[in-house]
Amino acid sequence: MKAKTFVVKGKAETFPPPAGWVFVRVPKKLTEPLKPKKRTGWGLIPIEAEVGKTSWQTSLLPMGKGEYFIALKAKVRKTEDIRIGDTVTVAFRLA
């Protein structure tokens, strides 16, 4: 059976330096039911993410107060021409 695909649409944001990660927030309504399923250390939830024609293995990453985000790697941003402030659609499924 194929894993359920979730879709998130949000702005590409960045954390302040020095981290400077670029990410899309994932609404709590999507992450609450996933928390007990596939957690690893530090509360990570392993996923396969996809933006446009680019897919990669990553995790839903906790950002505090029960919120999660999906980091957009530089390679993904370059391939899919994503800039800070762009609206990005990310599809993901549990890995």
C-alpha positions in Angstrom: 0.0 0.0 0.0 1.3 3.4 -1.0 1.8 6.0 1.8 -0.6 8.9 2.0 0.7 12.1 0.4 0.3 15.4 2.2 0.5 18.8 0.5 1.7 22.0 2.0 1.6 25.4 0.4 3.6 28.2 2.1 6.2 30.9 1.8 9.8 30.1 1.6 11.1 31.6 4.9 14.6 31.8 6.4 15.8 31.5 10.0 18.1 34.3 11.1 21.8 33.8 10.7 24.0 31.9 11.5 21.7 29.0 10.6 20.0 30.7 7.7 18.0 27.6 6.7 15.3 28.1 4.1 12.0 26.3 4.9 8.3 26.0 4.6 6.1 25.7 7.7 3.9 22.7 8.0 0.5 23.4 9.7 -0.2 21.6 13.0 -3.3 20.1 11.6 -1.1 17.9 9.4 1.6 17.1 11.9 -0.4 16.4 15.0 -1.6 12.9 13.7 1.9 12.1 12.5 3.8 12.8 15.7 3.4 9.3 17.2 4.0 7.4 14.0 7.6 7.7 12.8 9.6 9.8 15.2 13.4 9.6 15.5 15.7 11.4 17.9 15.0 15.1 18.5 11.4 14.7 17.3 12.2 14.3 13.6 9.6 12.6 11.4 11.3 11.1 8.3 9.7 11.9 5.0 10.2 12.0 1.3 9.5 15.5 0.0 8.8 16.7 -3.5 8.8 20.2 -5.0 8.1 20.3 -8.8 10.2 17.5 -10.3 12.7 17.4 -7.4 12.3 14.9 -4.6 14.6 14.1 -1.7 14.7 12.3 1.7 14.4 14.6 4.7 12.4 15.0 7.9 9.7 17.2 9.3 11.8 19.2 11.7 10.5 20.7 15.0 10.7 24.4 15.4 9.2 24.7 18.9 5.7 25.1 20.3 4.5 21.9 18.4 5.3 23.4 15.0 7.3 21.7 12.3 8.9 22.7 9.0 10.5 21.2 5.9 13.9 22.6 5.1 14.5 23.4 1.4 18.0 22.4 0.5 20.1 24.7 -1.7 20.1 22.1 -4.5 16.3 22.0 -4.4 16.0 25.8 -4.4 18.4 26.1 -7.3 16.8 23.3 -9.4 13.3 24.6 -8.8 14.2 28.4 -8.8 12.9 29.1 -5.3 13.7 32.4 -3.6 12.9 33.7 -0.1 9.3 34.9 -0.1 8.1 32.6 -3.0 5.0 30.5 -2.4 6.1 26.9 -2.6 4.0 23.7 -2.8 5.6 20.8 -1.1 4.2 17.3 -1.3 5.4 14.7 1.3 4.8 11.2 2.6 6.2 9.3 5.5 9.5 7.6 4.7 
